[in-house]
Amino acid sequence: MKAAALSALENEMMVMGESVFKFEEEFAQYCGTKYAISTASGTAALSVTFQALSIGHGSEVITTPFSFIATANSIIHAGADPVFADVEDGGMNLSPSRTRAKIRSKTKALMPVHLYGHPSRIDEFHDIAAESGLSLIEDACQAHGAEFKGKKVGSIGDAGCFSFYPAKNMTVGGDGGMITTNNEELADAARSIRDCGRDKNSKYYHGRIGFTSRLNTVNAAIGRIQLKRLEAWNQARRRLSERYRKELENVRGIILPPLEASIEKAVYHLFVIRTKVRDQVKNSLTENGIETGIHYPRPIHLQTPYRQKYGYAEGAFPVSESLSNEVLSLPMYPTLADEELVRVCEALKKILVA
Ligand SMILES: Cc1ncc(COP(=O)(O)O)c(C=O)c1O
């Protein structure tokens, strides 16, 4: 990665260099889409996509309140309004039936999130979107390489959006994002919007109000190397998640992540358990030198700007709200050693029987 970054710095344009286009081509090929358009972040990928689809002022996009805040922010950045539907009972992804119940004349798109690398019920969303004439955007920011019915996520909806923030399953050595699509018109519009609204092949003629939201060349060069390793890393995450399940299957007081259906392939961006005594468990693990995370301690509708802008209060989305109180992300990264994983599980078992 260092060599690739240095070579890009020495030999290419810093912005829109050759590596950017190669990375886009390779990422599209990996996802099985015709086009991929890189951006400065996952948030930018989402927001540029909405703008490329002319989803803005007066439009609504239905999405989940149980995600990273950028999922909903991106809709507001585009000028539209997010409308939340709760997640499935017993799951963590957006519920198709609750989504259907929120559709009204202002609704222009549905945006499920493949949370923690676990594919959402994308074929049901596909049917609902088709029935109602809506766009379907996949927030695949946590799910690089995950599959549904043999297709990579990001290749099923009208567009898929990815983040390369360093904590993700692959990174570009900093912030970055990618839009995947089979729609040529959407691809052309997104390419223009992320690049100051420029017309194709022109420098100072602008057909759109765009942004400076490109992926830097050095980051693209790093991304190309990371992409080659993604499958192996995902494989390691899947193996580790199996080991976690085996070690923790009979432990009382915790709920393991939902099992994959045979048509799904999850990539375990995170391995998230649920427990009613989450905060005690987290503190005790910390005392044992084990770092854990909470994704996310507050659902989006209860974050201050959403309370202020839309008037949300506790109780609006009960499933998401209880998840926020119960979820705990255990250590998960491709180089986690089996002995370390076992140590985490042993500590967890001790805390739960204490
Ligand atoms: C589900 C989800 N959506 C959107 C984003 C936004 O991506 P970024 O941080 O690259 O802007 C992230 C990640 O941070 C995410 O996890």
PDBQT file of the ligand as one rigid body, heavy atoms in Angstrom, charges set to zero:
ROOT
HETATM    1  C1  LIG A 401     -24.393   2.457   7.653  1.00  0.00    +0.000 C 
HETATM    2  C2  LIG A 401     -23.520   3.616   7.311  1.00  0.00    +0.000 A 
HETATM    3  N1  LIG A 401     -23.978   4.545   6.453  1.00  0.00    +0.000 NA
HETATM    4  C3  LIG A 401     -23.223   5.596   6.095  1.00  0.00    +0.000 A 
HETATM    5  C4  LIG A 401     -21.948   5.766   6.587  1.00  0.00    +0.000 A 
HETATM    6  C5  LIG A 401     -21.180   6.966   6.185  1.00  0.00    +0.000 C 
HETATM    7  O1  LIG A 401     -19.921   6.701   5.656  1.00  0.00    +0.000 OA
HETATM    8  P1  LIG A 401     -18.723   7.759   5.853  1.00  0.00    +0.000 P 
HETATM    9  O2  LIG A 401     -18.310   7.727   7.266  1.00  0.00    +0.000 OA
HETATM   10  O3  LIG A 401     -17.673   7.233   4.921  1.00  0.00    +0.000 OA
HETATM   11  O4  LIG A 401     -19.231   9.083   5.412  1.00  0.00    +0.000 OA
HETATM   12  C6  LIG A 401     -21.425   4.809   7.473  1.00  0.00    +0.000 A 
HETATM   13  C7  LIG A 401     -20.064   4.845   8.022  1.00  0.00    +0.000 C 
HETATM   14  O5  LIG A 401     -19.451   5.543   8.584  1.00  0.00    +0.000 OA
HETATM   15  C8  LIG A 401     -22.238   3.722   7.857  1.00  0.00    +0.000 A 
HETATM   16  O6  LIG A 401     -21.791   2.812   8.736  1.00  0.00    +0.000 OA
ENDROOT
TORSDOF 0
